[in-house]
Amino acid sequence: MPDARQGTLEHLNTIIKYMNAIKIILLFLITSSIGCKDFATENLNNPDRNKVLSSGSDLMPVLQNGYVSWWQGVHGAHPAIALSVAADAYSLSRSDFGAQRFGFEPRTFYNNRSNEDPDYKKIVAIPWYGCLSAVSSANDVLFALDNGVSLDKGGAQDQAIRAAAHFLRGVSWGYIGLIFDQGLIVKDSTDITQTIPFSTYKETILAAEAELNEAITITESIGMNFLHIYFNGVRLDGNQFKQLSHSYAARFLAQMPRTEAENREVDWNKVLAHAEKGLNFNFAPIADGKFWTSYHQYVFAETGQGPLWARVDQRLIAALDPNQPARYPEVSKGDPPLEKPMATPIDARLNSDFVFLPNNNFPVERGEWHFSHYKHNRNIKDITFAGNDFSDGPMPAFRAVDNDLLKAEALLRLNRKSEAVNVINAGTRLMRGTLPPVSAGASDAVVLKAIWYERAIELLSTAPMSLWFDRRRNGERLEYDRLDALGGLQIGTPAHLPVPAEELRIRIEKPYNFGGERDPTGIVKF
């Protein structure tokens, strides 16, 4: 970092902490429904920019605040825990974070009502308002830059801030498009005196890609003087920032589909073009115990909140050992007990990344399907992977192997199977799993299964909600008692979430739901 920026970083962080404290209080009020909706909406969509940003020294703190809002909105326990349970990545029978209700079998719908339990409502409120708040911060900065607020009169520093603001809008809209059935695309030039219509999730994700492309273009115009400092503990030069932007674009486009049919409609040429320029390093901001924390503390073994929290779902254990059932037997209802609680280590990662626990500690009355003998333990044995993801250590959000697997899938979808096989065999399947290479003559189905396997096992506890995004697009919906290890979501699982009831009430629109018996595919609102 240049000396001038280094000298102001501590001062900026102090300002940011105060700003974030205010935003955290605001978000709590929003999600707890304490009658401040009008204030919240005004704050997110109609800021008094002249008061927020009056000089160049205000630009970076406001933008940093936006990055924290985005991070907390996407990477926290809400919504990551519930949606990961819904995807059979983790198992948790506790009511915290909505996990129990998203883990019911058969699945139930998401009840999108203002009078629901506050913790349950946060599943939609946290990502919705977190991402909108981040966009608001980016809009403030872009508006200020366009109206004379400057650090260096349109030079490299202003342009780097502009690129970072477009990136923030891109990743915020991208996750709104991945998580929700519709989004709000509000730009710094949007007339906010008029009612802003919702955009479809596809439109929202295409807008996200356009923002990321704009960030890339601006960065290329800056050259050697670019530096991105808005992720805690991670500083990106221009090339690294462009790689991260390309990878997020590839992720959003590839994981956008809600069904197998939609997956076939993805512009895989675009996905490949982004992935080929994507990450060759692991992106993982550093936890600070305050503003930069993540959901991982509730899913890792022997750290954070301890062994009473989530375990690895039995469905993933069946992926690691095909002799294991994909659903834990309900002995209380007459199922034969699990013959061998300890899985056979065909994949070396069963020993390196997971820890076996002989006893189950979830109550039987909440459903024995929640049972599992394994927790994710990779952070203990691989100190480069993660810390405790609360107070110290890296928080894996986008690993290079994720980008490689997106590339492999794009190549396969574009009928370039041999290249896809080469990518798979050069990666973690052999290097970490010590599994046999995929044959050059393997069928498309075998190659695709190898990709799904790596995405499920190698990417576990990395990108939030990744398996939920993948299962909804990789196969038909499955009956809860007829699961396979790597297939689609369970029937009735919400495959995207509704706009929060509080937001709809402000707009005088009726709340709606997804999932359950009335919506087997999880994508038709009722």
N, C-alpha and C positions, 0 to 999 in steps of 0.2 A: 504494500500500500504506500502511495506517496506520502511524504512527511506531513503535508498540510491536512490530509484526511486522517492520518494516524493521530494527529494532535487533537482532533475534534471528536474522535470516536467515543471516548468515555463520556464526554459531555452530552453527546447525542443519545447514548444509551440511558443516561439519567433522565433526560426528557421523555424518552420513549416509555420508560417504566411508569411514569406518572400518567402519560396518555393511555397506556394500555390498562392501567388500573381503572380509569374512568370507563373505558370501553368494556371491560369485563363486567363492571357493575351494570352498565347499560344492557349487555347481553343477558345477564341474570334476570333483570327486570322484564325483558322481552319474553324470555322463556318461562317465567314464573307467572305471567299474566297478571301483573299488578296495576293494570290500568294506565300504562304509559305508552300505548300503541301509537297515538298521534305524535308524541315526542320522538319515538323510535323511528317512525317512518320519515319524519322530517330530517332527523339526523342522518339517516342512511341515503336518502334520495334528494334532499334539498339543502345541502350545507351552505352556511354563509361563508363562502370561500374567501372573501376579503378579510374576515377575521381570522380564519384558519391559516392562511398563507399570505403574508405581506412582504416577505423578504426571502432572498435565496437561502438563507440559513434555516428556513422553515421546511424546505422541500424534503430533505432527507429524513427528518424525524417523522413527518406525516407519512411518507412512503414506508418507512420501517414499521410504523404502527399498522399499516395495511397488510404487510407481510405476516405480522404476528396474528392478525385477525384471520387471514386465510389459513395459516398453519393450524391454529386452534380449531377452526371450523371444520377441517377435513381430517386431521390426524389425532384428535382426541378420542376419549372413550365413547363419546357420542359423536358420530353414529357408528364408529368402526366396530365396536364390540357386537352390537345387535346384528349388524349386517353380515359380519363374519360368522356369527352363530347361524344366521339364516342360510349361509352358504355351506354349512357343515365344514368350516375350517377349524373352528373351535367349538367347544361344548361348555355351556355354563347354565346351570339351572337356577341361579340366583336372579332376583328381580332387578338388580342394579343394571342401569344402562339399557333397560328394555330387553335384556338377553333372554330371560325366561319366556316372555311372550313371543319373541321371534324364533324361539326354539321349540314351540309346541309342535307335537305330531299327532294328528295331521295339522298342517299349518293353519294359522288364523290370519285374518286381515289386519292391516294397520288401521287402528281406529283414530282417525284424524279429527279430534274434537277439542274445543277450547277447555272443556271441563275435565279433561283426562288428567292422569297423574303427571305432575310437573316433570319428573325424571323421564317418563315415557315420551312426553312431548318434545324433549330436547333432541330426540333422534332426528326430527325434521328441523327444529328451530335452530340448533347449533350450526349445521352446515349451511342452511339457507341464509341466516342473518350474518354469519361469519363471512361468507363469500360476498354477500352484498356490501357489507361494511368494507371489505378489502377493495372492492370495485369503487366504492365511494372515495376512499383514500387516493386511489390511482386517478380518478377523475379530478379530484381537487388539484393534484399535482400537475396533470396535463393542462387543465384550465389555467392554472397559474403561469406555467411556462409559456402558454400562448398569449398571455396578457402581461408580459413584461417582467415577471418575477424570474430572477436569474442568479446563478452563481458565477458564470463566466461569459455572459452575453452570447448565449447560443453555442458556446464551445463544447469541448469534449465532456466536461462535467455535466452540463445541462443535457446533452444528448444521452449520456449514460443513465441519467435519471429518467429521461423520457423512455428509453428502452426498458428499464426496470418497471416502469409504470404499465407499459403495454404488456409485458410478461405477466404482471400481477393480474391485470384484467383477463388475460388469456387463461391462466390456471384457475382463476376463480370461476369464470364462465364454464370452463371445461368440467370442473367438478359439479357445478350445478347441473350441467347437461348429463353427466354420468349418473348422478344420484336421483334427480327429480324428473318428473314427466314433462315439465316445462320450466322456463326460466324467464328472467327479466334482463333484457339487454339495455342497460342505461349507460350512455356515453357522456363525456364532458360537454358535448354539444346538444344532448337530448333536451327537448322542451319539457321540463318537469312540471309545468303548470297544467299539462294535459295528462289524462289517464294513459299510462304506458301499458300497451297490450303484452300479454305473455307471448313468448316464443316457444316453439316446440323444442324438445331436447336435441333434435338434429340441427335445427337452426342455431341453437345456443352453442353446440360444439363446433359447428363451422365458423361461428363468430370467434370462438376461442382460438381456433387454428389461425384465423386471419390476424389476430392480435399477436400470436407467437411469431408468425411470419414477419410482422411489422417490427417486433423487437429484434429479430435476427437482422433485418435490413438496416435498421439504425445502428446496430452494433458493428456491422461490416463497414459502415461509413466512418466510424470513429477510429478504427485501427488499433494501434498499440496502446493507446491511453485508456482503454476501457477497464473498469473494475466494478464488480458487483459485490456489495457488502451487506446485503439485507437478510441473509440467512445466518442464524447464530453459529459462529465458529467456522463458517465456510466462506471463503473469498474466491470468486470466480473471475478469471481473466476472460477476454472476449471470446476465445475459442471454446472454453468450457461453458460459458453462458449460452452460446449458440448450440452446443451439443445438448444441453439440458432443455432448451426450448424445442429443439427437434424431437427429442425423446418424448416430452409431454404431448406434443402434437400427434406423434405416432400412437401413444397410449390412448388419447381421447378418441381418435378415429377408429382404432381397432376395438376398443371396449365399449363403444357406443351402442351396438346392437342389443336388443332385448330378446331376440329369438334367433334360432338357426337360420331362418329365412332372411332376416335382416343382416345377419353376418355375411351372407353370400353377396349382399348388395354393397358392402364396404368398398370404398375406393382403395384397393390394396396397393395400387401403384403409388398413391400418395403415402400410405403407411410405409412402404418400402423406401421411398425417397427420403422421408424423415428419419427412419431408423438407420439408414446407411450413413447419415450424418450425426447420429445420436451418440449417447454416452459411451465413453471408454473408461470411465471411472465411476465409483459408487457415490451417489449423492446422499448425504446423511448429515443434516444439521445436528448440532451438539445440544444436548439437554442442559438446562440451567436450573431446573427445579421451580421456576416461576412462570415464565411465559412460553418457553420452548420445552414442552413436555409432549408425551404421546400416549397412545393406548397400550403400548407394549408392556408397561408395568403390570398389567392385569393378565397377560398371557405368557410371560416368561416364567421359568422355574427359578426358585431360590433367590429372587430379587423383588424389589418393590413390595407388592401387597401379599406375597407369599403363596403357599400351595392351595389355598381355598378358592382361588379364582379359576380362570378358564383352563381347560385341558384341550389337547388336540383331539378333534372329533374322530370317532372310530372309523369314519369313512375314509379319512386320510391314512389311518393305520392299515386299512385294507389295501390302499394304493401301494404302500411300502411292502406289504406282505399279502399277496393274493389269497393265501390260505386263511386269512382273517375275514370274518363277516364284515359287511359294510355298515351294519347297524348293530349296536350292542344288544344282546339278547335280554328280553324282559322275563326274567326267571319267575317273577311274581305272577305272571300271566300264563305260565306254562311253557315258555321257551326253554330249551336245553341250555345249561350254562356254557359260558365260553370255555372251550377245551384248553386252550393255551393262551393265557393272558399276555405272556411275553411273546411278541412277534419275532419271527425269524429274520435276521438281518441280511436280506438279499442285497439291499442298498446300504452302502457304508454309512450313509447319513443317518440311518436309524440309530446307530451308536454315537455318532458325532454330534447330531443336532437335537436329539430327543433323550429324555430321561424316563425310565420305567418306574412306576409307582405301583406296588402290589395291591394297595387298597384304594377303594373309591370313597369319596367323602361327600357325594351329593345325596340328598335324601331320596329314598326309593319312591316315596309318594309323589315326587315331582317328575317321575319318569325315568326308568332305567336306561332308556336310549341316550340319556345324557352321559352315561358312564364312559370312562376311558381310563386306561392305565398309563397314559403318556402325557407329558408336558413338553413344550418346546424349550430346549436347553441350549440352543446354539450360541446365545450370548455369553454363556458361561465358558464354553470351551473355545470359542473364537472371539477374542477380545477386540478384533478389528471389525466384527459384525455389529455389535451394539454394546452399550453399557447397561444401566438399569432403566434407561429411557424415561427417567424422571429428573434426577438431579445431576447425572453425569453420563458421559459417553455418547457415541453417535446414535442417531435415530434413523435407521435405513428407510428411505422413502422412494428411491428409484435407483436400483442397482444396474450395473452394466449388463448383467446377464438377462435382466428383464428386457432391455432394449434388443439384445441378441435374439431372444425368443420371439419378440414381435417381428424382427427381421425374418427369422426362419418361417414363421407362419405366413407372412406376406409372400415370401418366395414360393411356398407350397401352394398357396391360393392362386398364384400366377403361373402355375404349371412349370415351376423351376425346381422340381423335387430334389434333384441331385445337389443343387446348391443349398437347399434347406437341410438336407442330411449332413452336409459338410459343416454347417453352422452348429447343428446339434452335437455332432461328434467332437467338435473342437471345444465344447463347453463343459458345463458342470456335470452332465450325465456321466462322462468318463472321469473327469478330473476329481470330482468330489464323491460321486456315487459309486465309482468303480464298476459301473454297469457295462455290459457288452455294447459295442457300437451299433447304431442302427444300420442295417444292411442297405447298400446302394440300390438293391433290387426290391426293397420293401414297398408295400402298397401305400397309397396315400393315407389310408386309415391308420396304418401302423405308425407312419411318420407323425401324423397329427396327434395320435395318442402319446407319442414320446414328448411332443411339445406340451400337451396338457399336463402330463406327469411332471415335467420340470417346472412348469408354472405353479402347480399345486404344492410341490415339495420344496423346491429351491427358493421360491419366492414367498414362502410362508413367513409371516411377521416382517414383511418389507412394506410394499405399497399398501396403504389402508384399503380394505374392502376388495382387494384385487380378485379373490376367488369368487365373490358375489358377482362382480362384473363379468368374469369368465364363464361361470356355470350357466348364467342366463342365456348365453349365446352359443354354448358348445353342445347342446343336446336337448332332447325333448324333456318336458317336465316329468318327474318320476314319482310314483306312489311312495309314501314314507316307508313302507315295509317291503319295497322292492328296489332298493337303491343299488347302484354300482358305484365304484370308488371315484371315477373321474367324470361321470355324466352330469346331466343338467340339474337345475334346482328342483327341490321337492314341489309337487303340485300344491298350489295355493300360496307359495312364497311370494311376497311382493317383489317384483322385479324392478320397480322404481318406486319412489316415494312421492306423495302428494305435496303440493305447496302447503305450508303450515296453515292451520285453521285461522290463526290470528291474522295472518296476511290476507286471507280471503275475506275475513269479516270486515277489515278496513275497506276492502274493495266492494263490499256488499255482494259477495259471491258465496255460494253454498260450499261447505266443506265436502270432500269426497275421499274415498278410500281405495286401497288396492289389496288384492290377495284374498285368501280364504276360500271357502266353498263357492261363493258367488263369482269369484274371479280366479279360476284355476291357473291361468298363465301369469297372473300377477301384473298385468299391464292394462287392463280395461277398468276404468274408474267407475265407481258406483256410489 
